[in-house]
Amino acid sequence: MAAISWANRYQPGMTMARKQTRSMTQEEWDLLLPAMQTFTHLSTEIGHSVLVNGESNKDVAERVGRTKQNVGSTVKRIWDLYQSVTIEAGGEKLRKVDVWLPEAMALKVLKEAEKYAINQNKAEQPE
């Protein structure tokens, strides 16, 4: 039996949605706003819709009357800016993590994270 290729399974009008992997919180967005002061209102609206609200590029493109590619490149430009802003931490690249740790270790990690501007007012308080 011959393998069925993607081309043979494709139906006109069929789309393959990719999961949004880039995201940020509203607080992270607010910290990034000063660096986006030269961006158009539409660019920031697109970026906020995709990165903070989690909307798909396709849905945002339809809503604002742009192509998915235009939305994707706008989101990438904002994401790259976000990465460059967060990297300005003593020359070291920062990486966001969301993991479960023993409480004592978690408190040490949170204390270390407070040193970086991107984490200001985000550290969890012990219960």
C-alpha positions in Angstrom: 0.0 0.0 0.0 1.4 3.4 -1.0 1.9 6.1 1.6 -0.6 9.0 1.3 1.2 12.3 1.0 0.0 15.6 2.3 -0.7 16.7 -1.2 -3.1 13.8 -1.7 -4.9 14.6 1.6 -5.2 18.4 1.1 -8.6 19.7 0.4 -9.2 23.2 -1.1 -10.0 25.6 1.7 -8.4 23.4 4.3 -6.0 25.2 6.7 -3.5 24.0 9.2 -3.4 26.3 12.2 -0.2 26.5 14.2 -0.3 27.0 18.0 0.8 30.4 19.0 4.2 30.0 20.8 5.0 33.6 21.4 3.2 35.3 24.2 3.6 37.8 27.0 1.6 39.1 29.9 -0.1 42.5 30.1 2.6 43.6 32.6 5.4 42.6 30.2 3.5 44.4 27.4 3.3 47.5 29.6 7.0 47.5 30.2 7.7 47.2 26.5 5.4 50.1 25.5 8.0 52.9 25.9 10.3 51.0 23.4 7.4 50.9 20.9 6.7 54.7 20.9 7.6 55.0 17.2 5.3 52.1 16.2 2.0 52.9 14.5 -1.2 52.4 16.5 -2.1 49.5 14.1 1.2 47.8 14.7 0.7 47.9 18.5 -2.9 46.8 18.2 -1.8 43.8 16.1 1.0 42.9 18.5 -1.2 43.2 21.6 -4.0 41.1 20.0 -1.6 38.3 19.1 1.0 38.3 21.9 -1.1 39.3 24.9 -4.7 38.3 23.9 -3.6 35.1 22.2 -5.6 35.7 19.0 -4.4 33.9 15.8 -2.6 35.8 13.0 -5.4 34.8 10.7 -8.2 36.3 12.9 -6.3 39.5 13.5 -5.5 39.9 9.8 -9.1 39.5 8.9 -10.2 42.0 11.6 -7.6 44.7 10.6 -7.7 44.2 6.9 -4.1 43.0 6.5 -2.5 39.8 5.3 -1.5 37.0 7.6 2.1 37.6 6.5 1.9 41.3 7.4 0.5 40.4 10.8 3.2 37.8 11.3 6.0 40.2 10.4 4.6 42.8 12.7 4.4 40.3 15.6 7.9 39.2 14.9 9.2 42.8 14.9 7.6 43.4 18.3 8.8 40.0 19.6 12.4 40.7 18.5 12.2 44.1 20.3 10.9 42.3 23.4 13.8 39.9 23.3 16.3 42.7 22.9 14.8 44.6 25.8 14.9 41.6 28.1 18.4 40.7 27.1 19.7 44.0 28.5 20.4 42.3 31.8 24.1 42.5 32.3 24.8 41.1 28.8 23.1 37.8 29.7 20.2 36.4 27.7 17.1 36.0 29.9 14.7 33.1 29.5 11.2 32.9 30.9 10.4 29.7 32.7 7.3 28.4 34.4 8.0 25.3 36.5 7.2 23.8 39.9 9.9 23.8 42.5 10.2 23.1 46.2 9.1 26.2 48.1 12.5 27.1 49.5 14.1 26.8 46.0 11.3 28.8 44.4 11.8 31.6 46.9 15.5 31.8 46.0 14.7 31.8 42.3 12.1 34.6 42.8 14.6 36.6 44.8 17.1 36.3 42.0 14.5 37.2 39.4 13.7 40.5 41.2 17.1 41.8 40.1 15.8 42.2 36.5 13.6 45.1 35.5 11.3 42.9 33.5 10.3 41.1 36.7 9.5 44.2 38.8 6.3 43.8 40.8 5.8 40.2 39.5 7.4 38.2 42.3 4.9 36.0 44.1 4.5 36.6 47.8 4.7 33.5 50.0 1.3 32.5 51.3 
